Amino acid sequence: MTTAASRPHYGKVFSKFFRNSAVREMTFRGNFIITILTRAFWFAAQLVLFEIIFGKVPSINGWSRYEYFSFMASGMLINAIVETFFMPNCANFSELIRTGNLDFALLKPIDTQFLVSFEKINLAMLNQVVLAIALLGYSTYRLHSSGDLPAIGVLHVLLYLVLIGVGVMFFYSLMIALASTSVWFGRNQGLYDFWFYVTVFARYPRSIYDTPFLPSQVLLFTFTNLLPILVVVTVPARVLLNKQFTEPGYLLQLVIIAIVAAVVSLVVSRRIFCWSLKMYRSASS
């Protein structure tokens, strides 16, 4: 029986995971450097692409150049945090089941979902976090210096950070729920492909899909109300930039939808994960 004194301190366990990940990355420094350079190239390619686009048009569906860059930085920040802390672990969950190593995780006196979610950290992706923050700072500075953005208040910044956390929470919930299906499918690479295909739509602001074209309306409804990935990515940038909709109060409505969706998805994914563990048959059984 586990006593209070023998229970691990989650902060210390996470710091151990971080230290082990750093040692692992430094063991293969070439791969670490190549990953950083590759992600930096992808980041630069995105900037160049939209610089070319905004060189031809003043705005894209109501988003000016630096407003769009603020949105893009927010989306990159959410994605980089998810890929840093959760992606390598969720991707490895099926291997734990296949090899029977999940048995060892279940025997440890710590919450299994915490262990499965944080054991490996992709430190190279922290480079993407830094680049996203730099782009966000640069774009908001340009908006402010041009007079297109008033001074950003502390409440705007705090709410922005909360909504970034909401976005991370939502995408983590989606990922861990998909990873949990490995208990039944063994390997679920197809479901991870589905996750990537779905999140592609979150690379663009929600208003991009607001057109009379029927498929766009279907995408807008699906990814706003059923699987609100457009909401959790677009809303943080709108809040930071104080970019309101023409309908009064609609931004507040989307903020509420984003927060509720993240909380509900976290609860549901937790239940799915626990249910999958009950269905798990250990390697020794």
BELZINOR-V882094 format. One line per field, one symbol per residue. phi: phi as a letter, one per 20 degrees, with the letter a starting at -180 (. if undefined). psi: psi as a letter, one per 40 degrees, with the letter a starting at -180 (. if undefined). burial: 1 if it has 24 or more other C-alpha atoms within 12 Angstrom, else 0. Layout:
phi: ???
psi: ???
burial: ???
This chain:
phi: .eeffeffefffffffgffffffffffdffffffffffffffffffffgffffffdcfbdlndfgeffffffffffffffffffddgffffeffffffenffgfffeffbgfffffecfdceffffgffffffffffffffffffenecfgeefffffffffffffffffffffffffffffgeemdcfffffgfffffgfffcfgfgeecffggfffffffeddecfffffeffgffffeleeefefnfffffgfgfffffffffffffffffffffefdffee
psi: hhiddehihddddddddddddddddddgdddddddddddddddddddddddddeedidihfehidddddddddddddddddddddddddddeddddddeeedddddeifihddddddedhhgddeddddddddddddddddddddeeehihhidddddddddddddddddddddddddddedddechfddddddddddeddeeiidedegiehdddddddddedddgfdddeddddddddefgiidhhedddddddddddddddddddddddddddddehhide.
burial: 000000000000000010001000100000010001001100100010010000000000001111111111111111111111111111111111100001000100000111111111111111111111101110110010000010000000001101111111111111111111111001110011001000101111111110000000001100110011111111111111111100000010011011101110110011011001100100000
